[in-house]
Amino acid sequence: MKLIVAAILCITAAGSIAGAVPVSCFVVHAEPTQADEAAFSSLVRLVALADENHVPLTILFTAQWAELVLADPAKVVAVEGFLARGHEIGAHHHAYWATLDHAAQWDGYTNTPLDQLAAPDRLQFRGTMAAYWELVSSLPGARETACMGLGEADAVDWICDLRHSTFGHTLSDALSEPTAITVNGCDALQIHHALLVEPAPGELAELYAQTADDVLFAVVAHVSDYADHPLVVARWFEALAVQDPLGTRRMTVAGAVQTWKSQ
């Protein structure tokens, strides 16, 4: 059975991070179609597992998840707890044109003029990216990192306040060096990420073990991936512990970028 978890990276600059193994990042996508009580409970369990294994998460919320959290003071307190324990809260966007290309679900936000959207899709429109950002930026903490899923036609959706961009899907995308990008006239740092997939047991762990310390190593998982296949995430955390027993090479995306830039 093919077990999917997911990965994400982000950043820019030249240089390397000293150490025996690469700095690793674990990114979590909170999908717009799965913003409900059951999914939030799954996220809480994922964060607890990460805490037990000393894995700082970069959790990327869509606007739908921001609404879910902001509507419940207890969830706001929970997210504040995530931050207090060293996790990062960033942003995630399912852009219109990119989701058409990948048969995914648009989240309803775009700066693309409505008359350029397919007529049935206009009914799903929830607002411009200003409305999106008002929601997401109202979450606890500061938004530095995002996976915006932007194709060329979606570049108008970029938020200039964001400093780090992440993207990628294939196993080889787990490895990257930070690269400077300009989107919609805004500068950011970008790295790649790989989906945490196990077509063969240990494939990602083998790649991590063979990787030098002069690149970043990042994976991403959806909240639903953890809910459906928690052992996939647990095994990855175990693999990290074997190569990095003290946990000094595990960082959030923002933390990895700052470490990289300081070298």
Short mmCIF file of the C-alpha atoms (twelve columns), coordinates in Angstrom:
data_MODEL
# 
_entry.id   MODEL 
# 
loop_
_atom_site.group_PDB 
_atom_site.id 
_atom_site.type_symbol 
_atom_site.label_atom_id 
_atom_site.label_alt_id 
_atom_site.label_comp_id 
_atom_site.label_asym_id 
_atom_site.label_seq_id 
_atom_site.Cartn_x 
_atom_site.Cartn_y 
_atom_site.Cartn_z 
_atom_site.pdbx_PDB_model_num 
ATOM 1   C CA . MET A 1   0.000   0.000  0.000   1 
ATOM 2   C CA . LYS A 2   1.261   3.428  -0.853  1 
ATOM 3   C CA . LEU A 3   1.469   5.562  2.247   1 
ATOM 4   C CA . ILE A 4   1.630   9.275  1.743   1 
ATOM 5   C CA . VAL A 5   2.827   11.859 4.184   1 
ATOM 6   C CA . ALA A 6   4.170   15.131 2.733   1 
ATOM 7   C CA . ALA A 7   7.079   17.488 2.806   1 
ATOM 8   C CA . ILE A 8   8.024   21.058 2.373   1 
ATOM 9   C CA . LEU A 9   11.002  23.359 2.325   1 
ATOM 10  C CA . CYS A 10  11.845  26.922 1.893   1 
ATOM 11  C CA . ILE A 11  14.737  29.510 1.710   1 
ATOM 12  C CA . THR A 12  17.800  31.271 0.024   1 
ATOM 13  C CA . ALA A 13  21.483  32.216 0.329   1 
ATOM 14  C CA . ALA A 14  24.715  30.432 -0.282  1 
ATOM 15  C CA . GLY A 15  26.717  28.470 2.194   1 
ATOM 16  C CA . SER A 16  26.333  25.395 4.332   1 
ATOM 17  C CA . ILE A 17  25.418  24.401 7.837   1 
ATOM 18  C CA . ALA A 18  28.199  22.660 9.698   1 
ATOM 19  C CA . GLY A 19  27.423  19.214 11.088  1 
ATOM 20  C CA . ALA A 20  27.469  15.510 10.330  1 
ATOM 21  C CA . VAL A 21  23.968  15.309 8.849   1 
ATOM 22  C CA . PRO A 22  21.825  17.854 7.018   1 
ATOM 23  C CA . VAL A 23  19.466  20.122 8.867   1 
ATOM 24  C CA . SER A 24  15.992  18.604 8.512   1 
ATOM 25  C CA . CYS A 25  12.618  20.333 8.368   1 
ATOM 26  C CA . PHE A 26  9.194   18.763 8.781   1 
ATOM 27  C CA . VAL A 27  6.343   20.746 7.218   1 
ATOM 28  C CA . VAL A 28  2.660   20.103 7.840   1 
ATOM 29  C CA . HIS A 29  -0.091  21.188 5.438   1 
ATOM 30  C CA . ALA A 30  -3.494  21.934 6.953   1 
ATOM 31  C CA . GLU A 31  -5.723  21.535 3.885   1 
ATOM 32  C CA . PRO A 32  -8.694  23.822 3.148   1 
ATOM 33  C CA . THR A 33  -11.084 20.908 2.612   1 
ATOM 34  C CA . GLN A 34  -10.226 19.305 5.951   1 
ATOM 35  C CA . ALA A 35  -10.709 22.077 8.482   1 
ATOM 36  C CA . ASP A 36  -12.902 20.495 11.141  1 
ATOM 37  C CA . GLU A 37  -12.869 19.231 14.712  1 
ATOM 38  C CA . ALA A 38  -11.598 15.764 13.821  1 
ATOM 39  C CA . ALA A 39  -8.726  17.206 11.789  1 
ATOM 40  C CA . PHE A 40  -7.752  19.619 14.561  1 
ATOM 41  C CA . SER A 41  -7.658  16.721 17.005  1 
ATOM 42  C CA . SER A 42  -5.360  14.868 14.604  1 
ATOM 43  C CA . LEU A 43  -3.097  17.906 14.453  1 
ATOM 44  C CA . VAL A 44  -2.934  18.067 18.249  1 
ATOM 45  C CA . ARG A 45  -1.880  14.395 18.343  1 
ATOM 46  C CA . LEU A 46  0.735   15.001 15.631  1 
ATOM 47  C CA . VAL A 47  2.194   17.916 17.566  1 
ATOM 48  C CA . ALA A 48  2.307   15.789 20.722  1 
ATOM 49  C CA . LEU A 49  4.215   13.064 18.865  1 
ATOM 50  C CA . ALA A 50  6.614   15.666 17.481  1 
ATOM 51  C CA . ASP A 51  7.162   17.044 20.980  1 
ATOM 52  C CA . GLU A 52  7.987   13.562 22.279  1 
ATOM 53  C CA . ASN A 53  10.553  13.129 19.510  1 
ATOM 54  C CA . HIS A 54  11.970  16.667 19.635  1 
ATOM 55  C CA . VAL A 55  10.893  17.463 16.072  1 
ATOM 56  C CA . PRO A 56  9.959   21.136 15.564  1 
ATOM 57  C CA . LEU A 57  7.148   21.410 13.017  1 
ATOM 58  C CA . THR A 58  6.418   24.101 10.471  1 
ATOM 59  C CA . ILE A 59  2.605   24.043 10.389  1 
ATOM 60  C CA . LEU A 60  1.060   25.847 7.416   1 
ATOM 61  C CA . PHE A 61  -2.564  26.915 7.862   1 
ATOM 62  C CA . THR A 62  -5.008  27.739 5.091   1 
ATOM 63  C CA . ALA A 63  -7.648  30.440 5.598   1 
ATOM 64  C CA . GLN A 64  -10.216 27.740 6.408   1 
ATOM 65  C CA . TRP A 65  -8.039  26.500 9.265   1 
ATOM 66  C CA . ALA A 66  -7.483  30.049 10.443  1 
ATOM 67  C CA . GLU A 67  -11.267 30.470 10.664  1 
ATOM 68  C CA . LEU A 68  -11.549 27.201 12.592  1 
ATOM 69  C CA . VAL A 69  -8.899  28.232 15.112  1 
ATOM 70  C CA . LEU A 70  -9.951  31.856 15.539  1 
ATOM 71  C CA . ALA A 71  -13.576 30.878 16.211  1 
ATOM 72  C CA . ASP A 72  -12.595 28.905 19.325  1 
ATOM 73  C CA . PRO A 73  -10.523 30.458 22.144  1 
ATOM 74  C CA . ALA A 74  -9.399  26.972 23.225  1 
ATOM 75  C CA . LYS A 75  -7.902  26.347 19.791  1 
ATOM 76  C CA . VAL A 76  -6.148  29.713 19.880  1 
ATOM 77  C CA . VAL A 77  -4.597  28.702 23.205  1 
ATOM 78  C CA . ALA A 78  -3.575  25.355 21.688  1 
ATOM 79  C CA . VAL A 79  -1.826  27.082 18.781  1 
ATOM 80  C CA . GLU A 80  -0.106  29.441 21.210  1 
ATOM 81  C CA . GLY A 81  1.114   26.293 22.956  1 
ATOM 82  C CA . PHE A 82  2.504   24.966 19.672  1 
ATOM 83  C CA . LEU A 83  4.553   28.149 19.324  1 
ATOM 84  C CA . ALA A 84  5.717   28.046 22.939  1 
ATOM 85  C CA . ARG A 85  7.072   24.536 22.360  1 
ATOM 86  C CA . GLY A 86  9.177   25.626 19.380  1 
ATOM 87  C CA . HIS A 87  6.914   24.963 16.405  1 
ATOM 88  C CA . GLU A 88  6.344   27.462 13.600  1 
ATOM 89  C CA . ILE A 89  2.967   28.627 12.256  1 
ATOM 90  C CA . GLY A 90  2.997   29.603 8.589   1 
ATOM 91  C CA . ALA A 91  0.604   29.949 5.663   1 
ATOM 92  C CA . HIS A 92  -0.747  27.608 2.986   1 
ATOM 93  C CA . HIS A 93  -2.761  28.493 -0.125  1 
ATOM 94  C CA . HIS A 94  -4.446  26.417 -2.814  1 
ATOM 95  C CA . ALA A 95  -4.159  28.810 -5.730  1 
ATOM 96  C CA . TYR A 96  -6.778  28.799 -8.482  1 
ATOM 97  C CA . TRP A 97  -4.796  28.054 -11.633 1 
ATOM 98  C CA . ALA A 98  -2.383  25.670 -9.932  1 
ATOM 99  C CA . THR A 99  -5.222  23.577 -8.509  1 
ATOM 100 C CA . LEU A 100 -6.771  23.309 -11.962 1 
ATOM 101 C CA . ASP A 101 -3.476  21.925 -13.254 1 
ATOM 102 C CA . HIS A 102 -3.212  19.409 -10.400 1 
ATOM 103 C CA . ALA A 103 -6.881  18.460 -10.045 1 
ATOM 104 C CA . ALA A 104 -6.855  19.801 -6.480  1 
ATOM 105 C CA . GLN A 105 -9.393  21.905 -4.596  1 
ATOM 106 C CA . TRP A 106 -9.111  25.700 -4.864  1 
ATOM 107 C CA . ASP A 107 -9.468  27.416 -1.479  1 
ATOM 108 C CA . GLY A 108 -11.610 30.233 -2.863  1 
ATOM 109 C CA . TYR A 109 -9.100  33.094 -2.554  1 
ATOM 110 C CA . THR A 110 -7.360  34.851 -5.435  1 
ATOM 111 C CA . ASN A 111 -6.352  38.232 -6.809  1 
ATOM 112 C CA . THR A 112 -7.208  37.035 -10.306 1 
ATOM 113 C CA . PRO A 113 -10.136 39.094 -11.692 1 
ATOM 114 C CA . LEU A 114 -13.367 37.134 -11.364 1 
ATOM 115 C CA . ASP A 115 -14.200 37.469 -15.046 1 
ATOM 116 C CA . GLN A 116 -11.107 35.363 -15.796 1 
ATOM 117 C CA . LEU A 117 -12.352 32.422 -13.731 1 
ATOM 118 C CA . ALA A 118 -14.596 29.711 -15.121 1 
ATOM 119 C CA . ALA A 119 -18.215 30.655 -14.455 1 
ATOM 120 C CA . PRO A 120 -18.937 27.722 -12.070 1 
ATOM 121 C CA . ASP A 121 -15.787 28.499 -10.104 1 
ATOM 122 C CA . ARG A 122 -16.879 32.071 -9.393  1 
ATOM 123 C CA . LEU A 123 -19.441 30.655 -6.972  1 
ATOM 124 C CA . GLN A 124 -16.566 29.355 -4.826  1 
ATOM 125 C CA . PHE A 125 -14.902 32.783 -4.560  1 
ATOM 126 C CA . ARG A 126 -14.398 33.757 -0.908  1 
ATOM 127 C CA . GLY A 127 -12.296 36.880 -1.321  1 
ATOM 128 C CA . THR A 128 -9.061  38.436 -2.487  1 
ATOM 129 C CA . MET A 129 -5.710  37.649 -0.949  1 
ATOM 130 C CA . ALA A 130 -6.169  40.640 1.353   1 
ATOM 131 C CA . ALA A 131 -9.100  38.785 2.946   1 
ATOM 132 C CA . TYR A 132 -7.026  35.588 3.024   1 
ATOM 133 C CA . TRP A 133 -4.146  37.372 4.725   1 
ATOM 134 C CA . GLU A 134 -6.388  39.082 7.268   1 
ATOM 135 C CA . LEU A 135 -7.453  35.650 8.481   1 
ATOM 136 C CA . VAL A 136 -4.103  33.858 8.362   1 
ATOM 137 C CA . SER A 137 -2.094  36.718 9.834   1 
ATOM 138 C CA . SER A 138 -4.545  36.902 12.775  1 
ATOM 139 C CA . LEU A 139 -3.290  33.552 14.062  1 
ATOM 140 C CA . PRO A 140 -0.823  33.602 16.968  1 
ATOM 141 C CA . GLY A 141 2.799   34.218 16.036  1 
ATOM 142 C CA . ALA A 142 4.336   35.788 12.950  1 
ATOM 143 C CA . ARG A 143 3.957   34.410 9.429   1 
ATOM 144 C CA . GLU A 144 7.351   33.964 7.774   1 
ATOM 145 C CA . THR A 145 7.011   30.705 5.826   1 
ATOM 146 C CA . ALA A 146 4.431   29.646 3.266   1 
ATOM 147 C CA . CYS A 147 3.642   27.079 0.635   1 
ATOM 148 C CA . MET A 148 1.426   29.107 -1.710  1 
ATOM 149 C CA . GLY A 149 1.218   26.623 -4.586  1 
ATOM 150 C CA . LEU A 150 1.617   29.332 -7.199  1 
ATOM 151 C CA . GLY A 151 1.854   28.667 -10.900 1 
ATOM 152 C CA . GLU A 152 2.906   31.499 -13.201 1 
ATOM 153 C CA . ALA A 153 -0.691  32.672 -13.585 1 
ATOM 154 C CA . ASP A 154 -1.133  32.721 -9.784  1 
ATOM 155 C CA . ALA A 155 1.832   34.990 -9.042  1 
ATOM 156 C CA . VAL A 156 -0.554  37.854 -8.225  1 
ATOM 157 C CA . ASP A 157 -1.569  35.901 -5.107  1 
ATOM 158 C CA . TRP A 158 1.832   36.184 -3.434  1 
ATOM 159 C CA . ILE A 159 1.898   37.989 -0.058  1 
ATOM 160 C CA . CYS A 160 4.903   40.287 0.177   1 
ATOM 161 C CA . ASP A 161 5.074   39.923 3.981   1 
ATOM 162 C CA . LEU A 162 6.165   36.292 3.506   1 
ATOM 163 C CA . ARG A 163 9.916   35.729 3.617   1 
ATOM 164 C CA . HIS A 164 10.212  32.007 2.853   1 
ATOM 165 C CA . SER A 165 8.619   29.951 0.090   1 
ATOM 166 C CA . THR A 166 8.423   26.168 -0.146  1 
ATOM 167 C CA . PHE A 167 7.478   23.788 -2.935  1 
ATOM 168 C CA . GLY A 168 8.227   20.372 -4.445  1 
ATOM 169 C CA . HIS A 169 6.863   16.850 -4.537  1 
ATOM 170 C CA . THR A 170 9.384   14.235 -5.658  1 
ATOM 171 C CA . LEU A 171 11.833  12.303 -3.514  1 
ATOM 172 C CA . SER A 172 14.759  14.263 -4.943  1 
ATOM 173 C CA . ASP A 173 13.035  17.499 -3.905  1 
ATOM 174 C CA . ALA A 174 13.877  16.599 -0.305  1 
ATOM 175 C CA . LEU A 175 17.325  18.077 -0.963  1 
ATOM 176 C CA . SER A 176 17.847  21.722 -1.798  1 
ATOM 177 C CA . GLU A 177 19.947  24.781 -1.298  1 
ATOM 178 C CA . PRO A 178 18.142  28.025 -0.486  1 
ATOM 179 C CA . THR A 179 17.532  30.153 -3.570  1 
ATOM 180 C CA . ALA A 180 16.462  33.778 -3.933  1 
ATOM 181 C CA . ILE A 181 13.213  34.295 -5.834  1 
ATOM 182 C CA . THR A 182 11.093  37.273 -6.819  1 
ATOM 183 C CA . VAL A 183 7.327   36.773 -7.022  1 
ATOM 184 C CA . ASN A 184 4.910   39.550 -7.941  1 
ATOM 185 C CA . GLY A 185 7.699   42.063 -7.338  1 
ATOM 186 C CA . CYS A 186 8.456   40.656 -3.856  1 
ATOM 187 C CA . ASP A 187 11.687  38.991 -2.764  1 
ATOM 188 C CA . ALA A 188 11.707  35.724 -0.824  1 
ATOM 189 C CA . LEU A 189 13.890  32.693 -0.138  1 
ATOM 190 C CA . GLN A 190 12.855  29.288 -1.442  1 
ATOM 191 C CA . ILE A 191 13.762  25.670 -0.861  1 
ATOM 192 C CA . HIS A 192 12.250  22.435 -2.164  1 
ATOM 193 C CA . HIS A 193 10.416  19.717 -0.266  1 
ATOM 194 C CA . ALA A 194 9.463   16.105 -0.898  1 
ATOM 195 C CA . LEU A 195 6.324   14.217 -0.173  1 
ATOM 196 C CA . LEU A 196 6.909   11.700 2.586   1 
ATOM 197 C CA . VAL A 197 5.981   8.627  0.566   1 
ATOM 198 C CA . GLU A 198 6.885   5.027  1.251   1 
ATOM 199 C CA . PRO A 199 6.662   3.031  -1.980  1 
ATOM 200 C CA . ALA A 200 9.550   1.053  -0.493  1 
ATOM 201 C CA . PRO A 201 10.282  0.901  3.256   1 
ATOM 202 C CA . GLY A 202 13.040  3.222  4.405   1 
ATOM 203 C CA . GLU A 203 13.631  4.936  1.042   1 
ATOM 204 C CA . LEU A 204 13.501  8.454  2.457   1 
ATOM 205 C CA . ALA A 205 15.531  7.423  5.514   1 
ATOM 206 C CA . GLU A 206 18.212  5.967  3.262   1 
ATOM 207 C CA . LEU A 207 18.422  9.212  1.301   1 
ATOM 208 C CA . TYR A 208 18.704  11.210 4.517   1 
ATOM 209 C CA . ALA A 209 21.468  8.969  5.841   1 
ATOM 210 C CA . GLN A 210 23.438  9.417  2.601   1 
ATOM 211 C CA . THR A 211 23.062  13.200 2.433   1 
ATOM 212 C CA . ALA A 212 25.902  15.542 3.338   1 
ATOM 213 C CA . ASP A 213 25.460  18.579 5.550   1 
ATOM 214 C CA . ASP A 214 25.733  21.175 2.761   1 
ATOM 215 C CA . VAL A 215 22.053  21.033 1.787   1 
ATOM 216 C CA . LEU A 216 18.736  21.187 3.614   1 
ATOM 217 C CA . PHE A 217 16.540  18.105 3.869   1 
ATOM 218 C CA . ALA A 218 12.782  18.682 4.115   1 
ATOM 219 C CA . VAL A 219 9.608   16.616 4.019   1 
ATOM 220 C CA . VAL A 220 5.940   17.576 4.255   1 
ATOM 221 C CA . ALA A 221 2.851   15.776 5.489   1 
ATOM 222 C CA . HIS A 222 -0.801  16.711 5.442   1 
ATOM 223 C CA . VAL A 223 -2.724  16.541 8.697   1 
ATOM 224 C CA . SER A 224 -4.870  13.876 7.022   1 
ATOM 225 C CA . ASP A 225 -1.784  11.805 6.197   1 
ATOM 226 C CA . TYR A 226 -0.985  11.568 9.884   1 
ATOM 227 C CA . ALA A 227 -4.603  10.776 10.736  1 
ATOM 228 C CA . ASP A 228 -4.695  7.936  8.196   1 
ATOM 229 C CA . HIS A 229 -1.142  6.606  8.576   1 
ATOM 230 C CA . PRO A 230 0.423   7.698  11.880  1 
ATOM 231 C CA . LEU A 231 3.115   5.005  11.695  1 
ATOM 232 C CA . VAL A 232 4.592   6.627  8.586   1 
ATOM 233 C CA . VAL A 233 5.299   9.785  10.556  1 
ATOM 234 C CA . ALA A 234 6.470   7.858  13.623  1 
ATOM 235 C CA . ARG A 235 8.962   5.873  11.525  1 
ATOM 236 C CA . TRP A 236 10.330  9.056  10.011  1 
ATOM 237 C CA . PHE A 237 10.814  10.564 13.451  1 
ATOM 238 C CA . GLU A 238 12.626  7.374  14.468  1 
ATOM 239 C CA . ALA A 239 14.885  7.638  11.420  1 
ATOM 240 C CA . LEU A 240 15.769  11.216 12.365  1 
ATOM 241 C CA . ALA A 241 16.632  10.102 15.880  1 
ATOM 242 C CA . VAL A 242 19.073  7.478  14.579  1 
ATOM 243 C CA . GLN A 243 21.008  10.018 12.487  1 
ATOM 244 C CA . ASP A 244 20.561  13.001 14.813  1 
ATOM 245 C CA . PRO A 245 20.150  11.585 18.343  1 
ATOM 246 C CA . LEU A 246 20.515  14.946 20.093  1 
ATOM 247 C CA . GLY A 247 18.050  16.659 17.770  1 
ATOM 248 C CA . THR A 248 20.374  19.576 17.104  1 
ATOM 249 C CA . ARG A 249 19.866  19.307 13.325  1 
ATOM 250 C CA . ARG A 250 16.064  19.435 13.393  1 
ATOM 251 C CA . MET A 251 14.586  22.878 12.848  1 
ATOM 252 C CA . THR A 252 11.582  24.780 11.645  1 
ATOM 253 C CA . VAL A 253 11.898  26.242 8.165   1 
ATOM 254 C CA . ALA A 254 12.403  29.724 9.582   1 
ATOM 255 C CA . GLY A 255 15.032  28.406 12.000  1 
ATOM 256 C CA . ALA A 256 16.850  26.524 9.255   1 
ATOM 257 C CA . VAL A 257 16.929  29.619 7.062   1 
ATOM 258 C CA . GLN A 258 18.380  31.780 9.786   1 
ATOM 259 C CA . THR A 259 21.005  29.150 10.619  1 
ATOM 260 C CA . TRP A 260 21.932  28.853 6.981   1 
ATOM 261 C CA . LYS A 261 22.243  32.580 6.503   1 
ATOM 262 C CA . SER A 262 24.426  32.973 9.595   1 
ATOM 263 C CA . GLN A 263 27.140  30.618 8.259   1 
# 
